[in-house]
Structures are given as C-alpha cells and as structure tokens.
Amino acid sequence: YEFDRQLELERADAIEEGLEQGIKQGLEQGLEQGLEQGLEQGIELINQLNQILLSEGKYDELQKASKDKVYQKKLLAEYGLLNEKQGE
C-alpha cells in the first residue's frame, strides 16, 4: 500500500512539473512569436508611411520622421496607418 501511494504521489508531482514546464515553454514561444509579428507589422507600417511620403514628394517630412519617433507616430495617425492600440 505504501509503495502504491508513493508511486501515486511521484506521478502527480511529475504531471504537475510537466504541466509547469509546458506552460512556461508555451509562454516563451508565444512571446517570441508575438515579438516577431510586432516587428514585422512595425516595419510594414513604416514602409507604408515612407511610400506615401515619397509619392507625395514630402522628403523633408520623411527625413524628420526617420529621426523623430513622436513626429513619425503623428504622421502614421494622420495617414490612418496607426490604430488606437498601436499609438499607445
């Protein structure tokens, strides 16, 4: 009986440890994927803004936006490229 009880406890501990490791690994992978997606989306937004500014001949604005993040966000919002969550 004692042996069976010990096996049951060890099995429960192993399951719990496995679940914790799985959750941790899943969170790490999710975070990594989220960061990659965010980076890709950010690059795409900046490329869209750059294309708009170039097509409109707004070279000074393009140069300023490349150096000033606040101005860049203002332009992104002005051109409807930035939604409310991205602007935060």
N, C-alpha and C positions, 0 to 999 in steps of 0.2 A: 504494500500500500504506500509506504513512504517513497519508494522508488518511483512509482507511478505519479505521485504528487510532485516529486522533484522534476520529473520529465515534463509534466504539465506546466509548471512554473517556468522552466527554461524555454519551453516552446512559446509561451506567452511573451516572455522577455524578448525572444528572437523576433517574433512577429512585430512587437512594438518598435524594436530597434530598426527593423527593416522598413516599417512604415515611416519612421522619422527620417531615415536616410533617403527614402523615395521622395518624401515631401521636400526635403532640403535640395535634392538634386533637381526636382521639378521646378522649384522656385528659381534656382540658379539658371536653369535653361530658359525659363520664361523671361527672366530679367535680361539675359543675354540677347534673346530674340527681340524683345521689346526695344532694347537699345539700338540694335541693328536696324530695325524698322524705323525708329525715330530718326536715326541718322540719315537713312535713305529718303525719308519724307522731307527732312530739312533741306537736304541737297536739292531735291526736286523743286521745293518752294523757291529757293534762292535762284536756281536756274530759270524758273518761270519769270521771276521778277527781273532778272538780268535780261532775258529775251524781250520782255515788254519795254524796259527802259532803252535797250538798244534799238528796237523797232521804232520807238518814238524819238530817237535821237537825243535822249536825255543822258548824255555822257557825264555831265557834272554830278547829277543825282546818283548815277551808277557808281562813280568814284567815291562819293560821300557815303553811300550805303555800304560799300565794301569796307569802310573803316569805322562806321558809327552804327552799332547794333540798335540803338534806340531809333535812329532815323530809318534803318532798314525795316524794323518792325512797323513803323509808321507807314512806310511805303507798301509793305505787304498787306496791311489792313486797308489802306487806301485803294489798292487794286483788287480787293476782295479775295486775296490769297490766304489770308490768315483768319481762322475762325476764333471764337472767343477762348476756347480751351488752349489753343496754341499761343495766344497772346499773353497768357498769364506767366 
